[in-house]
Amino acid sequence: MSRPGQDLKEAAARPGSFLQTLRAVAWSFFGVRRGAGYEEDVAKLNPVHVIIAGVIGAALFVLALVLVVNWVIGSGVAGS
């Protein structure tokens, strides 16, 4: 049996690249991921990278929404 913090240390030491993590997080935003791909991600990806990529992805999503709303309001379509 391992110590409580040992599993987290082992998971954080996983060699998954940040690019792989970004790809996995992007697929998760769309909600389309095969079960085998998910299992592979769980085994390979560093959870710290997943958290960072998730925050970056969420910030980009919010920024994109704000830009689209500003564009629609500025174009006059919303205020007819």
The first five atom37 places (N, CA, C, CB, O) and aatype in JSON, in Angstrom:
{
  "aatype": [12, 15, 1, 14, 7, 5, 3, 10, 11, 6, 0, 0, 0, 1, 14, 7, 15, 13, 10, 5, 16, 10, 1, 0, 19, 0, 17, 15, 13, 13, 7, 19, 1, 1, 7, 0, 7, 18, 6, 6, 3, 19, 0, 11, 10, 2, 14, 19, 8, 19, 9, 9, 0, 7, 19, 9, 7, 0, 0, 10, 13, 19, 10, 0, 10, 19, 10, 19, 19, 2, 17, 19, 9, 7, 15, 7, 19, 0, 7, 15],
  "atom_mask": [
    [1, 1, 1, 1, 1],
    [1, 1, 1, 1, 1],
    [1, 1, 1, 1, 1],
    [1, 1, 1, 1, 1],
    [1, 1, 1, 0, 1],
    [1, 1, 1, 1, 1],
    [1, 1, 1, 1, 1],
    [1, 1, 1, 1, 1],
    [1, 1, 1, 1, 1],
    [1, 1, 1, 1, 1],
    [1, 1, 1, 1, 1],
    [1, 1, 1, 1, 1],
    [1, 1, 1, 1, 1],
    [1, 1, 1, 1, 1],
    [1, 1, 1, 1, 1],
    [1, 1, 1, 0, 1],
    [1, 1, 1, 1, 1],
    [1, 1, 1, 1, 1],
    [1, 1, 1, 1, 1],
    [1, 1, 1, 1, 1],
    [1, 1, 1, 1, 1],
    [1, 1, 1, 1, 1],
    [1, 1, 1, 1, 1],
    [1, 1, 1, 1, 1],
    [1, 1, 1, 1, 1],
    [1, 1, 1, 1, 1],
    [1, 1, 1, 1, 1],
    [1, 1, 1, 1, 1],
    [1, 1, 1, 1, 1],
    [1, 1, 1, 1, 1],
    [1, 1, 1, 0, 1],
    [1, 1, 1, 1, 1],
    [1, 1, 1, 1, 1],
    [1, 1, 1, 1, 1],
    [1, 1, 1, 0, 1],
    [1, 1, 1, 1, 1],
    [1, 1, 1, 0, 1],
    [1, 1, 1, 1, 1],
    [1, 1, 1, 1, 1],
    [1, 1, 1, 1, 1],
    [1, 1, 1, 1, 1],
    [1, 1, 1, 1, 1],
    [1, 1, 1, 1, 1],
    [1, 1, 1, 1, 1],
    [1, 1, 1, 1, 1],
    [1, 1, 1, 1, 1],
    [1, 1, 1, 1, 1],
    [1, 1, 1, 1, 1],
    [1, 1, 1, 1, 1],
    [1, 1, 1, 1, 1],
    [1, 1, 1, 1, 1],
    [1, 1, 1, 1, 1],
    [1, 1, 1, 1, 1],
    [1, 1, 1, 0, 1],
    [1, 1, 1, 1, 1],
    [1, 1, 1, 1, 1],
    [1, 1, 1, 0, 1],
    [1, 1, 1, 1, 1],
    [1, 1, 1, 1, 1],
    [1, 1, 1, 1, 1],
    [1, 1, 1, 1, 1],
    [1, 1, 1, 1, 1],
    [1, 1, 1, 1, 1],
    [1, 1, 1, 1, 1],
    [1, 1, 1, 1, 1],
    [1, 1, 1, 1, 1],
    [1, 1, 1, 1, 1],
    [1, 1, 1, 1, 1],
    [1, 1, 1, 1, 1],
    [1, 1, 1, 1, 1],
    [1, 1, 1, 1, 1],
    [1, 1, 1, 1, 1],
    [1, 1, 1, 1, 1],
    [1, 1, 1, 0, 1],
    [1, 1, 1, 1, 1],
    [1, 1, 1, 0, 1],
    [1, 1, 1, 1, 1],
    [1, 1, 1, 1, 1],
    [1, 1, 1, 0, 1],
    [1, 1, 1, 1, 1]
  ],
  "atom_positions": [
    [[0.84, -1.17, 0.0], [0.0, 0.0, 0.0], [0.9, 1.24, 0.0], [-0.96, -0.01, 1.22], [1.91, 1.28, 0.69]],
    [[0.52, 2.23, -0.76], [1.33, 3.44, -0.87], [0.82, 4.52, 0.07], [1.34, 3.94, -2.31], [-0.32, 4.49, 0.54]],
    [[1.69, 5.47, 0.32], [1.31, 6.62, 1.14], [0.34, 7.5, 0.37], [2.56, 7.43, 1.58], [0.34, 7.47, -0.86]],
    [[-0.49, 8.3, 1.06], [-1.49, 9.12, 0.37], [-0.92, 10.06, -0.68], [-2.25, 9.92, 1.37], [-1.51, 10.2, -1.75]],
    [[0.19, 10.71, -0.42], [0.77, 11.66, -1.37], [1.61, 11.01, -2.45], [0.0, 0.0, 0.0], [1.98, 11.66, -3.43]],
    [[1.91, 9.73, -2.28], [2.79, 9.04, -3.22], [2.13, 8.9, -4.6], [3.16, 7.66, -2.68], [2.8, 9.08, -5.61]],
    [[0.84, 8.59, -4.65], [0.16, 8.43, -5.93], [0.16, 9.74, -6.72], [-1.28, 7.96, -5.72], [0.34, 9.73, -7.94]],
    [[-0.03, 10.85, -6.04], [-0.03, 12.15, -6.69], [1.36, 12.46, -7.24], [-0.48, 13.24, -5.72], [1.48, 12.99, -8.35]],
    [[2.4, 12.16, -6.48], [3.77, 12.4, -6.94], [4.08, 11.55, -8.18], [4.78, 12.09, -5.82], [4.71, 12.02, -9.12]],
    [[3.62, 10.3, -8.16], [3.84, 9.42, -9.32], [3.08, 9.94, -10.54], [3.41, 7.98, -8.99], [3.6, 9.9, -11.65]],
    [[1.86, 10.4, -10.34], [1.07, 10.92, -11.46], [1.7, 12.18, -12.03], [-0.38, 11.19, -11.0], [1.7, 12.38, -13.24]],
    [[2.22, 13.04, -11.16], [2.83, 14.29, -11.63], [4.14, 14.04, -12.36], [3.07, 15.22, -10.46], [4.61, 14.92, -13.09]],
    [[4.73, 12.88, -12.18], [5.99, 12.55, -12.84], [5.77, 11.86, -14.19], [6.83, 11.67, -11.95], [6.74, 11.45, -14.82]],
    [[4.54, 11.72, -14.63], [4.27, 11.07, -15.92], [4.91, 11.87, -17.05], [2.75, 10.92, -16.15], [4.95, 13.1, -17.0]],
    [[5.39, 11.16, -18.06], [6.15, 11.83, -19.12], [5.31, 12.43, -20.25], [7.11, 10.87, -19.7], [5.89, 12.85, -21.25]],
    [[4.02, 12.48, -20.13], [3.18, 13.02, -21.22], [3.55, 14.45, -21.56], [0.0, 0.0, 0.0], [3.8, 15.26, -20.68]],
    [[3.59, 14.74, -22.86], [3.96, 16.09, -23.28], [2.79, 17.06, -23.11], [4.44, 16.07, -24.75], [1.63, 16.65, -23.05]],
    [[3.12, 18.34, -23.04], [2.09, 19.35, -22.88], [1.23, 19.43, -24.14], [2.71, 20.73, -22.57], [0.04, 19.73, -24.06]],
    [[1.82, 19.17, -25.31], [1.06, 19.17, -26.57], [0.01, 18.06, -26.57], [2.0, 19.01, -27.77], [-1.12, 18.27, -27.02]],
    [[0.37, 16.87, -26.08], [-0.6, 15.78, -25.96], [-1.73, 16.18, -25.01], [0.1, 14.49, -25.45], [-2.89, 15.88, -25.25]],
    [[-1.36, 16.87, -23.95], [-2.35, 17.3, -22.97], [-3.3, 18.32, -23.59], [-1.66, 17.91, -21.74], [-4.51, 18.24, -23.39]],
    [[-2.76, 19.28, -24.35], [-3.61, 20.27, -25.02], [-4.59, 19.59, -25.97], [-2.76, 21.29, -25.78], [-5.76, 19.96, -26.03]],
    [[-4.11, 18.59, -26.7], [-4.98, 17.87, -27.63], [-6.1, 17.14, -26.88], [-4.16, 16.86, -28.46], [-7.26, 17.19, -27.29]],
    [[-5.75, 16.48, -25.78], [-6.75, 15.75, -24.99], [-7.78, 16.71, -24.4], [-6.07, 14.96, -23.87], [-8.97, 16.39, -24.37]],
    [[-7.33, 17.87, -23.91], [-8.26, 18.84, -23.34], [-9.16, 19.43, -24.42], [-7.49, 19.96, -22.61], [-10.35, 19.66, -24.19]],
    [[-8.6, 19.67, -25.61], [-9.42, 20.18, -26.72], [-10.5, 19.18, -27.09], [-8.54, 20.48, -27.95], [-11.65, 19.57, -27.32]],
    [[-10.16, 17.91, -27.15], [-11.18, 16.89, -27.44], [-12.23, 16.85, -26.34], [-10.53, 15.5, -27.6], [-13.41, 16.64, -26.61]],
    [[-11.81, 17.05, -25.11], [-12.78, 17.0, -24.01], [-13.74, 18.18, -24.05], [-12.06, 16.97, -22.67], [-14.89, 18.05, -23.62]],
    [[-13.3, 19.34, -24.56], [-14.21, 20.47, -24.71], [-15.31, 20.16, -25.71], [-13.43, 21.72, -25.15], [-16.45, 20.6, -25.55]],
    [[-14.98, 19.39, -26.74], [-15.99, 19.0, -27.74], [-16.82, 17.82, -27.29], [-15.33, 18.68, -29.06], [-17.91, 17.59, -27.81]],
    [[-16.33, 17.06, -26.33], [-17.08, 15.92, -25.81], [-17.03, 14.7, -26.69], [0.0, 0.0, 0.0], [-17.88, 13.82, -26.56]],
    [[-16.05, 14.63, -27.57], [-15.93, 13.46, -28.44], [-14.58, 12.8, -28.2], [-16.09, 13.85, -29.94], [-13.54, 13.31, -28.62]],
    [[-14.61, 11.68, -27.51], [-13.37, 10.96, -27.2], [-13.71, 9.5, -27.09], [-12.7, 11.49, -25.89], [-14.64, 9.12, -26.38]],
    [[-12.94, 8.67, -27.78], [-13.13, 7.22, -27.68], [-12.7, 6.74, -26.29], [-12.34, 6.47, -28.78], [-11.87, 7.37, -25.64]],
    [[-13.27, 5.64, -25.86], [-12.92, 5.09, -24.56], [-11.46, 4.7, -24.48], [0.0, 0.0, 0.0], [-10.82, 4.9, -23.45]],
    [[-10.93, 4.13, -25.57], [-9.52, 3.72, -25.58], [-8.61, 4.94, -25.49], [-9.19, 2.92, -26.86], [-7.58, 4.9, -24.8]],
    [[-8.96, 6.02, -26.15], [-8.17, 7.25, -26.08], [-8.19, 7.84, -24.69], [0.0, 0.0, 0.0], [-7.18, 8.34, -24.2]],
    [[-9.34, 7.77, -24.05], [-9.47, 8.27, -22.68], [-8.57, 7.47, -21.73], [-10.94, 8.2, -22.21], [-7.85, 8.05, -20.91]],
    [[-8.61, 6.16, -21.85], [-7.79, 5.3, -20.99], [-6.31, 5.57, -21.21], [-8.11, 3.81, -21.26], [-5.53, 5.57, -20.26]],
    [[-5.92, 5.79, -22.46], [-4.53, 6.1, -22.76], [-4.13, 7.44, -22.12], [-4.3, 6.15, -24.29], [-3.04, 7.56, -21.56]],
    [[-5.01, 8.42, -22.21], [-4.73, 9.73, -21.61], [-4.57, 9.63, -20.1], [-5.85, 10.71, -21.95], [-3.67, 10.24, -19.53]],
    [[-5.44, 8.87, -19.47], [-5.38, 8.73, -18.01], [-4.05, 8.1, -17.59], [-6.57, 7.88, -17.5], [-3.49, 8.45, -16.55]],
    [[-3.56, 7.18, -18.4], [-2.32, 6.5, -18.05], [-1.08, 7.34, -18.33], [-2.23, 5.2, -18.8], [-0.07, 7.19, -17.65]],
    [[-1.14, 8.23, -19.34], [0.07, 8.93, -19.78], [0.17, 10.39, -19.37], [0.16, 8.86, -21.24], [1.27, 10.89, -19.15]],
    [[-0.94, 11.09, -19.25], [-0.88, 12.53, -19.07], [-0.58, 12.94, -17.63], [-2.18, 13.15, -19.5], [-0.99, 12.28, -16.68]],
    [[0.14, 14.03, -17.52], [0.48, 14.6, -16.23], [-0.71, 15.43, -15.75], [1.79, 15.48, -16.33], [-1.14, 16.33, -16.47]],
    [[-1.25, 15.16, -14.56], [-2.43, 15.9, -14.1], [-2.19, 17.4, -13.93], [-2.91, 15.33, -12.79], [-3.12, 18.19, -14.07]],
    [[-0.97, 17.79, -13.63], [-0.66, 19.22, -13.52], [-0.82, 19.88, -14.89], [0.78, 19.45, -12.97], [-1.37, 20.98, -14.99]],
    [[-0.34, 19.21, -15.93], [-0.51, 19.72, -17.29], [-1.98, 19.81, -17.67], [0.23, 18.83, -18.3], [-2.39, 20.76, -18.34]],
    [[-2.77, 18.83, -17.24], [-4.2, 18.82, -17.56], [-4.89, 20.03, -16.93], [-4.87, 17.51, -17.07], [-5.72, 20.67, -17.57]],
    [[-4.55, 20.34, -15.7], [-5.16, 21.49, -15.02], [-4.78, 22.79, -15.72], [-4.73, 21.54, -13.54], [-5.63, 23.64, -15.98]],
    [[-3.5, 22.94, -16.03], [-3.03, 24.15, -16.71], [-3.69, 24.29, -18.09], [-1.5, 24.14, -16.85], [-4.15, 25.37, -18.45]],
    [[-3.73, 23.19, -18.84], [-4.34, 23.22, -20.17], [-5.84, 23.51, -20.08], [-4.11, 21.89, -20.91], [-6.39, 24.21, -20.93]],
    [[-6.5, 22.98, -19.07], [-7.93, 23.25, -18.88], [-8.21, 24.72, -18.58], [0.0, 0.0, 0.0], [-9.17, 25.29, -19.1]],
    [[-7.38, 25.32, -17.76], [-7.55, 26.74, -17.44], [-7.29, 27.6, -18.68], [-6.6, 27.16, -16.28], [-8.03, 28.54, -18.95]],
    [[-6.24, 27.26, -19.43], [-5.95, 27.98, -20.67], [-7.1, 27.82, -21.66], [-4.63, 27.48, -21.29], [-7.53, 28.79, -22.28]],
    [[-7.59, 26.6, -21.81], [-8.7, 26.35, -22.74], [-9.96, 27.1, -22.34], [0.0, 0.0, 0.0], [-10.65, 27.66, -23.2]],
    [[-10.27, 27.12, -21.06], [-11.45, 27.84, -20.59], [-11.3, 29.34, -20.82], [-11.7, 27.56, -19.09], [-12.25, 30.01, -21.22]],
    [[-10.11, 29.87, -20.57], [-9.88, 31.3, -20.79], [-10.01, 31.66, -22.26], [-8.49, 31.71, -20.27], [-10.6, 32.69, -22.6]],
    [[-9.47, 30.82, -23.14], [-9.61, 31.07, -24.58], [-11.06, 30.98, -25.03], [-8.76, 30.06, -25.37], [-11.5, 31.75, -25.89]],
    [[-11.81, 30.05, -24.46], [-13.23, 29.91, -24.79], [-14.01, 31.16, -24.38], [-13.82, 28.66, -24.11], [-14.81, 31.67, -25.16]],
    [[-13.77, 31.64, -23.18], [-14.45, 32.85, -22.7], [-14.05, 34.05, -23.56], [-14.1, 33.12, -21.21], [-14.9, 34.86, -23.93]],
    [[-12.77, 34.18, -23.88], [-12.3, 35.26, -24.73], [-12.97, 35.21, -26.1], [-10.77, 35.2, -24.88], [-13.37, 36.25, -26.64]],
    [[-13.09, 34.01, -26.67], [-13.75, 33.87, -27.97], [-15.21, 34.3, -27.88], [-13.65, 32.42, -28.47], [-15.72, 34.96, -28.78]],
    [[-15.9, 33.92, -26.81], [-17.3, 34.32, -26.64], [-17.43, 35.84, -26.52], [-17.9, 33.65, -25.4], [-18.32, 36.43, -27.12]],
    [[-16.55, 36.45, -25.75], [-16.59, 37.91, -25.59], [-16.35, 38.59, -26.94], [-15.53, 38.37, -24.55], [-17.04, 39.55, -27.27]],
    [[-15.4, 38.11, -27.7], [-15.11, 38.69, -29.02], [-16.3, 38.54, -29.97], [-13.87, 38.05, -29.62], [-16.61, 39.47, -30.72]],
    [[-16.94, 37.39, -29.95], [-18.11, 37.18, -30.82], [-19.25, 38.1, -30.41], [-18.57, 35.7, -30.77], [-19.91, 38.69, -31.27]],
    [[-19.5, 38.22, -29.11], [-20.57, 39.1, -28.64], [-20.27, 40.56, -29.02], [-20.75, 38.98, -27.1], [-21.16, 41.27, -29.49]],
    [[-19.04, 41.0, -28.83], [-18.69, 42.36, -29.2], [-18.83, 42.58, -30.7], [-17.27, 42.67, -28.76], [-19.26, 43.65, -31.12]],
    [[-18.47, 41.6, -31.49], [-18.59, 41.7, -32.93], [-20.06, 41.8, -33.35], [-17.93, 40.49, -33.6], [-20.41, 42.62, -34.2]],
    [[-20.92, 40.97, -32.74], [-22.35, 40.99, -33.08], [-22.96, 42.32, -32.65], [-23.1, 39.82, -32.4], [-23.74, 42.9, -33.41]],
    [[-22.64, 42.8, -31.48], [-23.2, 44.08, -31.02], [-22.68, 45.23, -31.89], [-22.84, 44.33, -29.52], [-23.44, 46.14, -32.24]],
    [[-21.41, 45.19, -32.22], [-20.83, 46.24, -33.03], [-21.33, 46.26, -34.47], [0.0, 0.0, 0.0], [-21.33, 47.31, -35.11]],
    [[-21.75, 45.11, -34.97], [-22.22, 45.05, -36.37], [-23.63, 45.58, -36.51], [-22.15, 43.63, -36.88], [-24.07, 45.82, -37.64]],
    [[-24.35, 45.76, -35.43], [-25.71, 46.28, -35.49], [-26.77, 45.22, -35.69], [0.0, 0.0, 0.0], [-27.96, 45.54, -35.75]],
    [[-26.39, 43.98, -35.79], [-27.35, 42.89, -35.99], [-28.22, 42.71, -34.76], [-26.63, 41.57, -36.31], [-29.42, 42.46, -34.88]],
    [[-27.64, 42.85, -33.59], [-28.38, 42.62, -32.35], [-29.31, 43.78, -32.01], [-27.42, 42.38, -31.21], [-30.26, 43.6, -31.24]],
    [[-29.07, 44.94, -32.55], [-29.86, 46.1, -32.15], [-30.87, 46.55, -33.17], [0.0, 0.0, 0.0], [-31.25, 47.72, -33.17]],
    [[-31.32, 45.66, -34.06], [-32.26, 46.1, -35.09], [-33.51, 46.46, -34.48], [-32.49, 45.07, -36.11], [-34.44, 46.86, -35.19]]
  ]
}
